[in-house]
C-alpha cells in the first residue's frame, strides 16, 4: 500500500492550526508552529487559498479558514462551538421541561451526542456525551436525516435495526416519517428506541439555514406524552424555542 502524501498531511495540519485559537496567523507563525520552511508553508497556503480553503487578510497579511471550507457541510461547524453556543440554552430547556436534554450531530450513520444535560432531579443518570445513537429510532436522528438527503438515502439503503415493535422497519416508513418532520419542523420518538421512553427534537441551523445538529429532550413516555400517546404541545414548543435560540446564536436567519 502507498504511504501517506506529505503535502496533504501538511495542508491538513495548517487547517487544524488555523481552526485553533484566534484563527488568524501569519506565514512565520504557521511555519514555526509546524516546523516548516517558510517557502514550503507559503506554497501550501497559496494552494489552499486558490481552492478557497484559506483566505488572506489584505491589511494584515494573516491567514484564516476560507468560506469554501466553512460551507462543505455540517463538518464546517466545530463540535466545540456547537456545544459552547448551546450550553446555556440546553440548561434552560432542561429546567423548563424537567427532562434530560441532548444535542447531537451526524457521524458515520449514527447520532453522536456532543452535549448532555441531566434531568433536573435527584435520580441516578448516566452521562451520554460521546454515545452513538441510531438515527431512525430517535427524535434527534430523524431530524438529522430529514435535512440531509445523503444520510437519508444511506439509511434507507441499509438494514434498519429493530429496538422495539414501534421502531421504523422499512425505507417507506422512514421516508414518510422524514417527510412529516420537514412538514412540522420537529421530530418525536415514542416507544421506538425502548418501550416506555420518548423524545422530542428540533433542528439547529447555522449560516444559510444549514442544519448542523439537533437538540432534544428524552425521558419517560408517561411524562413527555399526553393520554393519547402524543408529545405534549408545551414540550414541543420548549424544544423548538431552544433550538431556534441556538440557531440564532450560530448565525441562522429566522425561518
Buried (B, 14 or more C-beta within 10 A) or exposed (E): EEEEEEEEEBBEBBBEBBBEEEEBBBBEBBBEBBEBEEEBBBBBBEEBBEEBBBBBEEEEEBBBBBEBBBEEEBEBBEBEBBBEBBBEBBBBBBEBBBBBBBBBBBBEBBBBBBBBBBBBEEEEEEEBEEBBBBBBBBBBBBBBBBBBEEBBEBBBEEEBEEBBEBBBEEBEBBBEBBEBBEEEBBBBBBBBBBEEBBBBBBBBBBBEEBBBBBBBBBBEBEBBBEEEEEBBEEBBBBBBBBBBBBBBBBEBEEE
